[in-house]
Amino acid sequence: MADFRKWFLVLAVLALVVFPASAQQGSVTCSANSSNTPTIREGGLAELVGDVVITCTGGTIGGTDLNTNIQVTMTPGQVTNRVYAGNSRECPIFSACVTDATLLVTRFDGSLVSQTGNSLLLGPQLGLLQQNIMSGDVANTRNAILWPNVTIPQGTTTFIRLSNIRVAAPPASASSVLTAEFAQVSTIPAGSLAISQPNPTVAYVQPALQFAVRNCTDSGSASLTYQQCISQPRSGSNTIAFNVKFTEGFLGAFKPRGTTSQTTPGVGVGLAGASGNTGTESGYTPAEARSFNGGVVLSPAGSVAGYADTGTKLQVKFTNIPAGVNIAVTQTEVLAGTSNISAAGTSTAAVRTEETLNARITDPTSTTSTTAGATCGSNTYGTYAVPITGGAGAATWEIIPATPVTTSSNVRYISFGIVISYTSNTGAGLPGLTGTTPGGVAGQFAPVSTVDYASTGATIPRFRDNPINAQVFSIVPCVSNLLFPFVTNQGGFNTGIALVNTSLDNAGSKQPFSTSTQHGTCTVYYFNGTLNAPAPQVTPDIVAGGMNTFTLQAGGVAGATSSAQGFQGYIIARCNFQYAHGYAYISDMNVPGLGSQGYLALVIPDRTDTTRPPSPFTVNGDGSGEQLTN
């Protein structure tokens, strides 16, 4: 009984939208082609495909006009147009909702060859989203749009243009053969109008975005490792820590929103020309459009068919950001790493004027950074602070109007500056350490959505959540590297080692300094030029003002799984705190003996680049270690 009721509803809907074809179609013949075949973005959920143009000729001059129902079925991507009916974010089950896909009928009148510049016979007429009965009419399986009761005159050349069709792009092919999107054109009743070549290719799918993290001058990759003990930004340095750089996967992947005056169908998609609405997120935006029963349903006072909600948005996502770390981003694009920066006088002959890219911050919208601006060299940019919740945050920019791109343009790219700031407080453990789970910096298209079907509320454009991870963000402890150049437990000698944490200097009434106390373990590395040196040994946690002592004769660090008995060579001890110092005492246990000797460990500067240049301390920068010789 339930199945019967379901089919009854389906038949009732079809009865409303299916009209009988004229009894005689004469010798009218039609063929379907795509006006162009643009490249659409993999991961895009509301991508405009090329217009379908049905060209009909023949018949009897002055004969009775033909009436038929034209349907286009998309494959493999699903139809994702905006719909204007229903009480939810999607078209209700078993109903044919009005979409913003449009149909125009024009007749060749001899004055123009253009398919869109001839006498307008019908349009723009809105199509109806068709239910997919075979799949039970699940929302994301609807892939057809129907235009009922289309009139086609006889005895002339008539063009039927299907415009503003949007799809969820299928995955791009991993091979050299591009994934294609097809439009299957048919009439209802089937065969009421003969259409040759009914399956034109209306788009190809390609990956559309590349993402990278660069230094602020775009001259190389950026280092995203920061030391806990050094506040950021560092005095006298650029406040932009790094740039996030977005590059088109193919020309035209970044699009401005467009306007409501894009009244020439067919030129809003792809790179067909250098004027009009070429290369925007919006398609054909007529002043008004009509439903199949002739009623005006869209007008400038309300929604406009084919008009996008925004331009392409670019988003950077931050994850696992430690406590105490603040992130700000530039409001607009930065000069270094952005196509055509001729306004700064740095354009070259290889950069084309039509490649200008501009963007503005859209999210966050209400918070500003605590600094006056972000700097890179002599350039300063306004910034916005990124709200961080649970160690995660994001910033989004929108591409805004720029000169349209053409087929002679180069792939474009755009960069935004990122400011990292925190005040070091190692005693309180701030900023927090990332440890074994470093932070992530990733880029993607936005807005992000899961709505891969025709919807009343989902934005245009929209994209799958598919961030491209570029690099990791790390806060590492400041360390002390202590070199013991000679230790031995051979020939009757033994060496004792003391590792001391001297970060406590403000206790009681004696306060020569106010150093922030620290603590941590020390890892002892043994070197003797062979492969049989003892494995590294780790001390227990050494508190501020505390120490750890051991001897080689006793095997080294107490509790270690390896043994340093009989070792001779040198030791490097790396302590996970500042102000560590070391002392070695070589004891002569021979009788008679040569005497014993003690010395202070040498201090190797602490550097985030993990290098050990043979340079004086004064050129290693702030935080590289206490400025001592030992």
C-alpha positions as CSV (number, residue, x, y, z in Angstrom):
1,M,0.0,0.0,0.0
2,A,2.9,2.4,0.9
3,D,4.5,1.7,-2.5
4,F,1.3,2.4,-4.3
5,R,1.0,5.8,-2.5
6,K,4.6,6.6,-3.5
7,W,4.0,5.9,-7.1
8,F,0.7,7.8,-7.0
9,L,2.7,10.9,-5.9
10,V,5.2,10.4,-8.6
11,L,2.6,10.1,-11.3
12,A,0.8,13.2,-10.1
13,V,4.0,15.2,-10.3
14,L,4.7,14.0,-13.8
15,A,1.2,14.9,-14.9
16,L,1.9,18.5,-13.9
17,V,5.1,18.9,-15.9
18,V,4.8,16.6,-18.9
19,F,3.0,18.0,-21.9
20,P,2.2,16.1,-25.1
21,A,4.3,16.9,-28.1
22,S,2.7,18.3,-31.2
23,A,1.2,15.7,-33.5
24,Q,3.3,16.8,-36.4
25,Q,7.0,17.8,-36.1
26,G,7.4,18.0,-39.9
27,S,11.0,17.5,-40.9
28,V,12.5,19.5,-38.0
29,T,15.9,18.0,-37.0
30,C,18.0,19.0,-34.1
31,S,21.6,18.4,-32.8
32,A,23.1,19.1,-29.4
33,N,26.5,20.6,-28.7
34,S,28.3,22.4,-25.9
35,S,29.0,26.1,-26.4
36,N,32.3,25.5,-24.7
37,T,34.0,22.9,-22.5
38,P,35.4,24.7,-19.4
39,T,37.7,23.0,-16.9
40,I,35.9,22.6,-13.6
41,R,37.5,22.2,-10.1
42,E,37.9,18.8,-8.5
43,G,36.2,19.0,-5.2
44,G,33.8,21.8,-6.4
45,L,30.2,21.1,-5.4
46,A,28.5,23.8,-7.5
47,E,30.6,24.0,-10.7
48,L,29.2,25.7,-13.8
49,V,29.5,23.6,-16.9
50,G,29.4,24.7,-20.4
51,D,26.0,25.7,-22.0
52,V,24.2,23.1,-24.1
53,V,23.1,24.5,-27.4
54,I,20.4,22.6,-29.4
55,T,20.3,23.7,-33.0
56,C,17.0,22.9,-34.8
57,T,16.4,23.4,-38.5
58,G,13.8,22.4,-41.2
59,G,10.1,22.0,-41.1
60,T,7.4,24.0,-42.9
61,I,7.6,27.8,-43.0
62,G,4.5,29.1,-41.2
63,G,3.7,25.6,-40.0
64,T,2.4,25.0,-36.5
65,D,4.9,25.5,-33.8
66,L,6.2,22.4,-32.1
67,N,5.8,21.9,-28.3
68,T,8.0,19.4,-26.4
69,N,9.6,18.9,-23.0
70,I,13.4,19.1,-23.0
71,Q,15.4,17.3,-20.3
72,V,19.1,17.3,-19.7
73,T,20.7,14.5,-17.5
74,M,24.2,15.1,-16.1
75,T,26.7,12.3,-15.7
76,P,28.7,11.5,-13.7
77,G,28.3,14.6,-11.5
78,Q,25.0,15.3,-9.8
79,V,23.0,18.5,-10.4
80,T,23.7,21.0,-7.6
81,N,21.7,24.1,-8.7
82,R,20.0,26.4,-6.3
83,V,16.3,25.5,-6.0
84,Y,13.4,27.9,-5.2
85,A,10.8,25.5,-3.7
86,G,10.6,23.3,-0.7
87,N,10.7,23.9,3.0
88,S,14.2,22.6,3.7
89,R,17.8,22.9,2.5
90,E,17.0,20.4,-0.3
91,C,14.2,19.8,-2.8
92,P,11.4,17.8,-1.1
93,I,11.2,14.1,-2.0
94,F,9.0,13.4,-5.1
95,S,8.6,17.0,-6.1
96,A,9.9,18.8,-9.2
97,C,11.4,22.0,-7.7
98,V,12.2,25.2,-9.6
99,T,16.0,25.7,-10.2
100,D,18.0,28.6,-11.4
101,A,19.1,26.7,-14.5
102,T,17.7,28.6,-17.5
103,L,16.6,27.9,-21.1
104,L,16.4,30.5,-23.9
105,V,15.0,30.0,-27.4
106,T,16.3,32.3,-30.2
107,R,15.6,32.3,-33.9
108,F,18.2,33.1,-36.5
109,D,16.9,36.3,-38.2
110,G,19.8,36.9,-40.7
111,S,21.3,39.9,-38.9
112,L,23.6,38.0,-36.6
113,V,25.3,34.7,-36.7
114,S,25.6,34.6,-32.9
115,Q,23.4,32.0,-31.2
116,T,22.5,34.5,-28.5
117,G,22.2,37.7,-30.6
118,N,19.1,36.7,-32.6
119,S,15.4,37.2,-32.0
120,L,14.4,36.0,-28.6
121,L,11.4,33.7,-28.8
122,L,11.3,32.3,-25.2
123,G,13.3,32.9,-22.1
124,P,14.8,32.9,-19.7
125,Q,12.7,29.9,-18.5
126,L,13.7,28.1,-15.3
127,G,14.1,24.4,-15.3
128,L,12.7,21.9,-12.8
129,L,14.9,19.6,-10.8
130,Q,13.7,16.0,-11.6
131,Q,13.3,13.3,-9.0
132,N,15.3,10.1,-9.5
133,I,12.6,7.5,-9.1
134,M,15.0,4.5,-9.6
135,S,17.1,5.5,-6.6
136,G,14.1,6.2,-4.4
137,D,14.7,10.0,-5.0
138,V,17.6,10.4,-2.6
139,A,18.7,14.0,-2.6
140,N,22.2,13.5,-3.9
141,T,21.1,11.3,-6.8
142,R,19.1,13.9,-8.7
143,N,21.0,14.6,-11.9
144,A,18.3,15.8,-14.4
145,I,16.6,19.2,-15.1
146,L,13.4,19.5,-17.2
147,W,12.1,22.4,-19.1
148,P,8.4,21.8,-19.9
149,N,6.4,22.9,-22.9
150,V,9.2,24.4,-25.0
151,T,8.0,26.0,-28.3
152,I,10.0,25.5,-31.4
153,P,9.0,27.2,-34.6
154,Q,9.1,25.5,-38.0
155,G,10.8,26.6,-41.2
156,T,13.7,28.4,-39.6
157,T,16.9,27.9,-37.6
158,T,16.3,27.8,-33.9
159,F,18.7,27.8,-31.1
160,I,17.8,26.3,-27.7
161,R,20.4,27.2,-25.0
162,L,20.5,25.5,-21.6
163,S,22.5,27.7,-19.3
164,N,23.5,27.9,-15.6
165,I,23.7,24.1,-15.0
166,R,25.8,23.3,-11.9
167,V,27.2,20.0,-10.9
168,A,29.3,18.4,-8.1
169,A,32.5,17.7,-9.9
170,P,33.5,14.0,-10.0
171,P,37.1,13.0,-9.0
172,A,39.8,14.0,-11.5
173,S,41.4,11.1,-13.3
174,A,44.9,10.1,-12.2
175,S,45.8,9.3,-15.8
176,S,46.5,11.6,-18.8
177,V,42.9,11.2,-19.9
178,L,40.9,14.0,-18.4
179,T,37.6,13.2,-16.5
180,A,34.7,14.5,-18.6
181,E,31.2,15.7,-17.6
182,F,28.5,14.8,-20.1
183,A,25.0,16.2,-20.7
184,Q,22.5,13.8,-22.1
185,V,19.8,15.7,-23.9
186,S,16.3,14.1,-24.5
187,T,12.7,15.0,-25.0
188,I,9.6,13.8,-23.2
189,P,7.7,11.9,-24.6
190,A,10.8,10.0,-25.8
191,G,11.5,10.7,-29.5
192,S,9.0,13.5,-29.8
193,L,11.9,15.5,-31.4
194,A,14.8,13.8,-33.1
195,I,18.1,15.0,-31.6
196,S,21.4,13.9,-33.0
197,Q,24.6,14.0,-30.9
198,P,22.6,14.0,-27.7
199,N,25.6,13.5,-25.3
200,P,27.9,16.6,-25.6
201,T,30.9,17.0,-23.3
202,V,30.2,20.1,-21.2
203,A,33.3,20.1,-18.9
204,Y,36.6,18.5,-17.9
205,V,37.7,18.0,-14.3
206,Q,41.2,18.8,-13.0
207,P,42.8,19.4,-9.6
208,A,42.5,23.2,-9.1
209,L,44.7,24.2,-6.2
210,Q,48.4,24.0,-5.1
211,F,49.4,25.2,-1.6
212,A,52.8,25.9,0.0
213,V,54.3,27.7,2.9
214,R,57.0,30.2,2.0
215,N,59.1,32.8,3.7
216,C,57.8,36.3,3.7
217,T,59.8,37.4,0.6
218,D,58.8,34.2,-1.3
219,S,62.4,33.4,-1.9
220,G,62.3,30.0,-0.2
221,S,60.5,27.6,2.0
222,A,59.7,28.8,5.6
223,S,60.9,27.3,8.9
224,L,58.0,26.7,11.2
225,T,60.0,25.8,14.3
226,Y,60.0,28.2,17.2
227,Q,61.8,28.1,20.5
228,Q,59.7,28.3,23.7
229,C,62.2,30.6,25.4
230,I,62.3,33.3,22.6
231,S,59.3,35.6,22.4
232,Q,57.8,36.2,18.9
233,P,58.1,38.3,16.8
234,R,61.8,38.8,17.5
235,S,62.9,42.4,17.9
236,G,64.3,43.9,14.7
237,S,63.0,41.1,12.4
238,N,60.0,40.8,10.0
239,T,56.8,40.3,11.9
240,I,55.4,38.2,9.1
241,A,56.7,34.7,10.1
242,F,55.8,33.1,6.8
243,N,53.4,33.3,3.8
244,V,50.7,30.9,2.8
245,K,50.8,30.7,-1.0
246,F,47.8,29.5,-3.1
247,T,48.4,28.6,-6.8
248,E,45.8,27.8,-9.4
249,G,45.9,24.2,-10.6
250,F,44.8,25.5,-13.9
251,L,44.1,28.9,-15.4
252,G,40.9,30.5,-14.2
253,A,40.5,28.4,-11.0
254,F,40.3,31.6,-8.9
255,K,37.2,33.6,-9.7
256,P,35.6,36.8,-8.5
257,R,31.8,36.7,-7.7
258,G,30.7,38.5,-10.8
259,T,27.6,40.8,-11.1
260,T,23.9,40.7,-11.6
261,S,24.3,42.3,-15.0
262,Q,25.9,39.3,-16.7
263,T,23.1,39.2,-19.3
264,T,24.9,37.4,-22.1
265,P,24.5,33.7,-21.6
266,G,27.5,31.5,-22.4
267,V,30.4,33.9,-21.7
268,G,30.4,33.5,-17.9
269,V,32.1,30.1,-18.0
270,G,35.7,29.4,-19.0
271,L,38.2,31.7,-20.8
272,A,36.3,32.5,-24.0
273,G,37.1,36.2,-24.0
274,A,38.5,39.1,-22.0
275,S,35.4,41.0,-21.3
276,G,31.9,40.6,-19.9
277,N,31.4,38.0,-17.2
278,T,34.2,35.7,-18.3
279,G,35.7,33.7,-15.5
280,T,33.4,34.5,-12.6
281,E,31.6,32.3,-10.1
282,S,28.3,33.6,-11.5
283,G,26.7,32.5,-14.7
284,Y,24.0,34.1,-16.8
285,T,22.1,36.5,-14.5
286,P,18.9,37.7,-16.2
287,A,16.9,40.5,-14.7
288,E,14.0,38.2,-14.3
289,A,13.1,34.6,-15.2
290,R,9.9,32.7,-15.5
291,S,8.7,29.3,-14.3
292,F,7.2,26.8,-16.8
293,N,3.7,28.2,-16.2
294,G,4.8,31.7,-17.1
295,G,4.9,33.2,-13.7
296,V,7.8,35.6,-12.8
297,V,9.6,33.9,-9.9
298,L,12.9,35.8,-9.8
299,S,13.6,39.5,-10.1
300,P,16.3,42.1,-9.1
301,A,14.4,42.6,-5.8
302,G,14.9,39.0,-4.8
303,S,17.2,36.2,-5.9
304,V,18.8,36.5,-9.3
305,A,19.2,33.3,-11.4
306,G,22.8,32.3,-11.9
307,Y,24.2,34.7,-9.3
308,A,26.8,33.3,-6.9
309,D,26.9,34.2,-3.2
310,T,30.7,35.0,-3.2
311,G,33.8,34.8,-5.2
312,T,36.2,31.9,-4.8
313,K,37.4,31.8,-1.2
314,L,40.8,30.6,0.0
315,Q,41.2,29.2,3.5
316,V,44.2,28.4,5.7
317,K,43.6,26.0,8.6
318,F,45.8,25.8,11.7
319,T,45.7,22.7,14.0
320,N,47.3,21.7,17.2
321,I,48.3,25.3,18.1
322,P,49.8,25.3,21.6
323,A,48.5,27.3,24.5
324,G,49.9,30.9,24.6
325,V,50.4,31.2,20.8
326,N,48.6,33.9,18.9
327,I,48.1,33.9,15.1
328,A,47.2,36.9,13.0
329,V,46.9,37.1,9.2
330,T,47.1,39.9,6.7
331,Q,43.8,41.4,5.6
332,T,44.8,41.3,1.9
333,E,47.3,39.6,-0.3
334,V,51.0,40.4,0.2
335,L,53.2,41.6,-2.6
336,A,55.8,38.8,-2.5
337,G,54.3,35.7,-3.9
338,T,51.3,37.3,-5.7
339,S,50.9,37.5,-9.5
340,N,51.3,41.0,-11.1
341,I,52.4,43.3,-8.3
342,S,53.0,46.2,-10.8
343,A,51.5,48.6,-8.3
344,A,54.7,48.2,-6.3
345,G,56.8,48.7,-9.3
346,T,58.1,45.2,-9.4
347,S,56.3,43.8,-12.5
348,T,58.3,42.1,-15.2
349,A,57.8,41.4,-18.9
350,A,56.7,37.9,-18.1
351,V,53.8,39.1,-15.9
352,R,50.7,40.0,-17.8
353,T,48.4,42.8,-16.8
354,E,45.3,40.6,-16.9
355,E,46.7,38.4,-14.2
356,T,46.0,40.8,-11.4
357,L,44.7,39.0,-8.3
358,N,43.2,40.8,-5.3
359,A,41.6,39.4,-2.2
360,R,40.1,40.5,1.1
361,I,39.7,38.8,4.5
362,T,36.2,37.5,5.1
363,D,36.7,35.4,8.3
364,P,37.6,36.4,11.0
365,T,35.6,39.6,10.6
366,S,35.4,41.2,14.0
367,T,38.7,40.8,15.8
368,T,41.9,42.7,15.0
369,S,45.4,42.0,15.9
370,T,47.2,43.7,18.8
371,T,49.9,45.0,16.4
372,A,49.7,48.0,14.1
373,G,50.5,45.9,11.1
374,A,52.5,43.1,9.8
375,T,55.9,43.8,8.1
376,C,58.0,42.2,5.5
377,G,61.0,44.3,4.6
378,S,59.7,47.8,3.8
379,N,56.0,46.7,3.3
380,T,53.4,46.8,6.0
381,Y,50.0,45.2,6.0
382,G,46.9,45.4,8.2
383,T,46.1,42.2,10.1
384,Y,43.3,40.3,11.7
385,A,43.7,38.0,14.7
386,V,42.6,34.4,14.2
387,P,40.5,33.0,17.0
388,I,42.0,29.8,18.3
389,T,39.7,27.3,20.0
390,G,40.9,23.9,21.1
391,G,44.2,24.5,19.4
392,A,42.5,25.1,16.0
393,G,41.6,28.1,13.9
394,A,41.2,29.3,10.3
395,A,41.3,32.4,8.2
396,T,39.5,32.9,4.9
397,W,39.9,35.4,2.0
398,E,37.7,36.0,-1.0
399,I,38.9,36.7,-4.5
400,I,37.5,40.1,-5.5
401,P,37.1,41.7,-9.0
402,A,40.2,41.7,-11.1
403,T,40.8,42.0,-14.8
404,P,39.3,38.9,-16.5
405,V,41.8,36.2,-17.6
406,T,42.1,34.9,-21.1
407,T,43.6,31.9,-22.8
408,S,46.9,33.8,-23.2
409,S,47.3,34.4,-19.4
410,N,49.6,32.6,-17.0
411,V,48.5,30.5,-14.1
412,R,48.1,32.9,-11.1
413,Y,49.1,32.7,-7.4
414,I,48.4,34.7,-4.3
415,S,50.0,34.8,-0.9
416,F,48.9,36.0,2.6
417,G,51.2,36.8,5.5
418,I,51.0,34.9,8.8
419,V,52.1,36.5,12.1
420,I,53.1,34.3,15.0
421,S,53.3,35.9,18.4
422,Y,53.7,34.8,22.0
423,T,55.4,36.0,25.2
424,S,57.9,33.4,26.6
425,N,57.2,32.2,30.1
426,T,59.1,29.0,30.5
427,G,58.4,28.8,34.2
428,A,54.7,28.5,33.4
429,G,55.3,26.3,30.4
430,L,54.2,28.9,27.9
431,P,53.9,28.7,25.1
432,G,53.1,25.1,25.2
433,L,55.3,22.6,23.4
434,T,53.9,20.7,20.4
435,G,55.9,17.6,21.3
436,T,55.3,14.5,19.1
437,T,52.2,16.1,17.6
438,P,53.3,19.2,15.7
439,G,50.8,21.7,14.5
440,G,49.4,21.7,11.0
441,V,49.2,24.4,8.4
442,A,46.9,23.5,5.5
443,G,45.2,25.3,2.6
444,Q,42.0,24.7,0.7
445,F,39.1,26.2,-1.2
446,A,36.1,27.6,0.7
447,P,33.3,27.7,1.6
448,V,33.5,24.1,2.7
449,S,30.3,22.1,2.5
450,T,28.9,18.6,2.5
451,V,25.9,19.5,0.4
452,D,26.5,17.7,-2.9
453,Y,23.0,18.1,-4.2
454,A,20.6,20.9,-5.3
455,S,19.7,23.0,-2.4
456,T,17.8,26.1,-1.3
457,G,20.3,27.2,1.3
458,A,23.8,25.9,0.4
459,T,26.2,28.6,-0.9
460,I,27.5,29.0,-4.4
461,P,30.3,28.3,-4.8
462,R,31.1,25.5,-2.3
463,F,33.7,22.8,-2.0
464,R,34.5,19.5,-0.3
465,D,36.6,19.7,2.9
466,N,39.9,18.6,1.4
467,P,42.8,20.6,2.9
468,I,46.3,20.3,1.4
469,N,48.8,19.9,4.2
470,A,52.0,21.9,3.6
471,Q,54.2,21.9,6.7
472,V,54.1,21.5,10.4
473,F,54.1,24.1,13.1
474,S,56.4,23.3,16.1
475,I,57.2,24.9,19.5
476,V,60.3,23.2,20.8
477,P,62.0,23.6,24.2
478,C,65.1,25.7,24.5
479,V,68.0,23.4,25.3
480,S,71.5,23.4,26.7
481,N,74.1,21.5,24.7
482,L,77.2,20.6,26.8
483,L,80.3,19.2,25.2
484,F,82.7,17.1,27.4
485,P,85.7,16.8,25.0
486,F,87.4,13.9,26.8
487,V,86.2,11.3,29.2
488,T,87.7,7.9,30.0
489,N,87.3,4.7,32.0
490,Q,90.4,3.0,30.7
491,G,94.0,2.5,31.9
492,G,93.0,2.9,35.6
493,F,91.1,6.2,35.1
494,N,87.4,7.0,35.8
495,T,85.4,10.0,34.9
496,G,82.6,11.5,37.0
497,I,80.0,13.9,35.4
498,A,77.8,16.5,37.0
499,L,74.9,18.0,35.1
500,V,73.5,21.1,36.9
501,N,70.3,23.0,36.4
502,T,71.3,26.7,37.3
503,S,67.9,28.3,36.4
504,L,67.1,28.9,40.1
505,D,68.6,32.2,41.2
506,N,65.7,34.1,42.9
507,A,65.0,32.1,46.1
508,G,65.0,33.6,49.6
509,S,66.6,37.0,50.3
510,K,69.3,36.5,47.8
511,Q,68.0,37.5,44.4
512,P,70.8,38.4,42.0
513,F,68.6,37.7,39.0
514,S,64.9,36.8,38.3
515,T,65.4,34.0,35.9
516,S,62.3,31.9,35.0
517,T,62.9,28.5,36.5
518,Q,62.9,25.5,34.2
519,H,63.3,21.7,34.5
520,G,63.7,18.7,32.3
521,T,65.8,15.7,31.4
522,C,69.2,15.5,29.8
523,T,70.1,13.0,27.1
524,V,73.8,11.9,27.2
525,Y,75.3,10.9,23.8
526,Y,78.6,9.0,23.7
527,F,81.1,9.3,20.8
528,N,84.4,7.4,20.2
529,G,84.5,7.1,16.4
530,T,83.3,3.5,16.4
531,L,79.9,1.9,16.1
532,N,80.2,0.2,19.5
533,A,79.8,3.4,21.6
534,P,77.1,3.2,24.3
535,A,73.6,4.0,23.3
536,P,72.2,7.4,24.5
537,Q,71.2,7.6,28.2
538,V,68.5,9.8,29.6
539,T,68.6,11.3,33.1
540,P,65.6,11.7,35.4
541,D,63.9,15.1,35.5
542,I,66.4,17.7,36.9
543,V,64.6,20.4,38.9
544,A,65.7,24.0,39.0
545,G,68.7,24.2,41.3
546,G,69.2,20.4,41.1
547,M,71.8,18.2,39.5
548,N,72.4,14.7,38.3
549,T,75.8,13.0,38.8
550,F,77.2,9.7,37.5
551,T,80.5,8.0,36.7
552,L,81.6,5.9,33.7
553,Q,82.8,3.2,36.1
554,A,79.3,2.7,37.4
555,G,78.0,2.5,33.8
556,G,76.9,6.1,33.3
557,V,73.4,7.4,34.0
558,A,71.7,5.4,36.7
559,G,68.9,3.1,35.4
560,A,70.1,3.3,31.7
561,T,69.8,0.2,29.6
562,S,73.2,0.7,28.1
563,S,76.6,0.8,30.0
564,A,79.5,3.3,29.7
565,Q,81.9,1.1,31.6
566,G,85.3,1.0,29.7
567,F,84.3,3.9,27.5
568,Q,86.8,6.5,26.3
569,G,85.9,9.4,23.9
570,Y,83.8,12.5,24.3
571,I,80.2,13.2,25.4
572,I,77.5,15.7,24.3
573,A,74.7,16.1,26.8
574,R,71.5,17.8,25.6
575,C,69.4,19.1,28.4
576,N,65.7,20.2,27.7
577,F,66.1,23.4,29.7
578,Q,68.3,26.5,29.6
579,Y,71.1,27.4,32.1
580,A,72.4,23.8,32.3
581,H,76.1,23.5,33.0
582,G,78.5,20.6,33.4
583,Y,81.6,19.5,35.2
584,A,83.8,16.5,34.5
585,Y,86.4,15.1,36.9
586,I,88.9,12.5,35.6
587,S,90.3,10.4,38.6
588,D,93.6,8.6,38.4
589,M,93.1,5.4,40.4
590,N,96.6,4.0,39.6
591,V,99.1,3.5,42.4
592,P,101.4,5.4,42.0
593,G,99.2,7.8,40.0
594,L,99.7,10.7,37.6
595,G,97.1,12.9,39.3
596,S,93.5,13.9,38.7
597,Q,92.0,16.7,36.6
598,G,88.6,18.5,36.3
599,Y,87.1,20.9,33.7
600,L,83.9,22.7,32.8
601,A,81.9,21.5,29.8
602,L,81.9,23.7,26.7
603,V,78.5,25.2,25.7
604,I,77.3,24.7,22.1
605,P,74.7,27.3,21.0
606,D,71.1,26.2,20.8
607,R,69.8,26.6,17.3
608,T,66.5,25.6,15.7
609,D,68.2,24.8,12.4
610,T,70.1,21.9,14.1
611,T,73.4,23.2,12.7
612,R,76.7,23.5,14.6
613,P,78.7,26.2,12.8
614,P,82.2,26.9,14.2
615,S,81.2,30.5,14.8
616,P,81.6,32.8,17.9
617,F,78.6,33.0,20.2
618,T,78.0,36.6,19.3
619,V,76.8,35.6,15.8
620,N,74.4,32.9,16.8
621,G,71.6,35.1,17.8
622,D,69.4,35.6,20.9
623,G,68.6,32.5,22.8
624,S,71.4,30.4,21.4
625,G,72.8,29.7,24.8
626,E,74.5,31.5,27.7
627,Q,77.2,33.7,26.3
628,L,80.0,31.8,28.0
629,T,83.0,29.9,26.7
630,N,82.3,27.0,29.0
